[in-house]
């Protein structure tokens, strides 16, 4: 064999490597998508969105309430506080440090509006359980 020529047996082509990797890609992709579909089924989220879209006044009202509360928080005039049993915010830094206090209040105010919107959607039990699970994971982190 001349110098510079390659042996086709020793060096697989890119196409051959892609062909060999395709089953692995399929396994990895389908397992990841399966988890996403179990956690956030498209139909449940679609029904959630459609239900809220039927009540634009309610959504606007919740958004306006959140906006007013966030302004009050930024000005240091909010009384949003964690529930008595909420152990996530027992450290005194959450109440003593103005930045941390406002961060906590913004988090709690936003979480309250998300929960209200969830209730406003009036979903069936299956969609409600699926979405509640994801919302709890995203917003609560302690349940």
C-alpha positions in Angstrom: 0.0 0.0 0.0 1.3 3.4 -0.8 2.2 6.1 1.7 -0.9 8.2 2.6 -3.4 5.6 1.6 -5.4 4.1 4.5 -6.6 0.6 5.1 -10.4 0.6 5.0 -10.5 -2.2 7.6 -8.4 -0.3 10.1 -10.1 3.1 9.9 -13.9 3.0 9.8 -15.6 5.8 7.9 -17.7 8.4 9.6 -20.8 6.9 8.1 -19.9 3.5 9.6 -19.3 5.0 13.0 -22.7 6.9 12.9 -24.4 3.6 11.9 -22.8 1.8 14.9 -23.8 4.6 17.3 -27.4 4.9 16.1 -28.8 2.2 18.4 -27.1 3.7 21.4 -28.5 7.2 20.5 -31.9 5.7 20.2 -31.7 4.0 23.6 -30.4 7.1 25.4 -32.9 9.5 23.7 -35.9 7.3 24.3 -35.1 6.8 27.9 -34.7 10.6 28.4 -37.8 11.4 26.5 -39.7 8.7 28.4 -38.8 10.4 31.7 -39.8 13.8 30.4 -43.1 12.5 29.1 -43.9 10.9 32.4 -43.2 14.0 34.4 -44.8 16.5 31.9 -47.2 14.8 29.6 -48.0 17.2 26.7 -51.8 16.6 27.0 -51.9 17.6 30.6 -49.9 20.8 30.0 -52.0 21.6 27.0 -55.2 21.2 29.0 -53.7 23.4 31.7 -52.8 26.1 29.3 -56.1 25.9 27.5 -58.0 26.1 30.7 -56.2 29.2 31.8 -56.6 30.7 28.3 -60.4 30.5 28.7 -60.0 32.8 31.7 -57.7 35.7 30.6 -59.2 38.1 33.2 -58.2 35.7 36.0 -54.7 35.3 34.6 -54.3 39.0 34.2 -55.5 39.6 37.7 -53.1 37.1 39.1 -50.2 38.7 37.1 -51.2 42.2 38.3 -51.3 41.0 41.9 -47.9 39.5 41.6 -46.5 42.6 39.9 -47.9 44.8 42.8 -46.5 42.5 45.4 -43.0 42.4 43.7 -42.9 46.2 43.7 -43.8 46.2 47.4 -41.1 43.6 48.0 -38.5 45.7 46.1 -39.4 48.7 48.2 -39.2 46.8 51.4 -42.9 47.2 52.2 -44.2 43.7 51.9 -45.4 41.5 54.7 -45.0 38.2 52.7 -43.6 35.7 55.2 -43.1 31.9 55.2 -45.7 29.7 56.9 -44.9 28.9 60.5 -43.9 25.3 59.8 -41.7 26.1 56.8 -38.2 25.1 57.9 -36.5 26.3 54.7 -36.3 29.8 56.0 -35.6 29.3 59.7 -32.1 30.7 59.4 -32.0 34.3 60.7 -30.2 35.4 57.5 -33.5 35.1 55.7 -35.0 37.8 57.9 -31.9 39.8 58.8 -30.3 40.3 55.4 -32.4 42.7 53.2 -31.4 41.0 50.0 -32.1 37.5 51.2 -35.4 38.6 52.7 -36.6 40.2 49.4 -35.5 37.1 47.5 -37.4 34.9 49.9 -40.5 37.1 49.6 -40.4 37.2 45.8 -40.1 33.5 45.8 -43.0 33.0 48.1 -45.2 35.6 46.3 -44.5 34.0 42.9 -45.2 30.5 44.4 -48.5 31.7 45.8 -49.6 33.1 42.4 -48.5 29.8 40.6 -50.6 27.8 43.1 -53.6 30.1 42.6 -53.3 29.7 38.8 -53.1 26.0 39.3 -56.3 26.1 41.3 -57.9 28.4 38.7 -57.3 25.9 35.9 -59.8 23.5 37.4 -58.3 20.3 36.0 -59.4 16.7 36.2 -57.8 14.6 38.9 -55.2 13.0 36.6 -54.0 16.2 35.0 -54.1 17.9 38.4 -51.9 15.2 40.0 -49.4 15.2 37.1 -49.0 19.0 37.0 -49.1 19.3 40.8 -46.1 16.9 41.0 -44.0 18.9 38.6 -45.0 22.3 40.1 -44.1 21.0 43.6 -40.7 19.8 42.4 -40.1 23.1 40.6 -41.4 25.5 43.3 -41.4 23.8 46.6 -38.4 21.5 46.7 -39.3 20.2 50.1 -42.3 18.0 49.6 
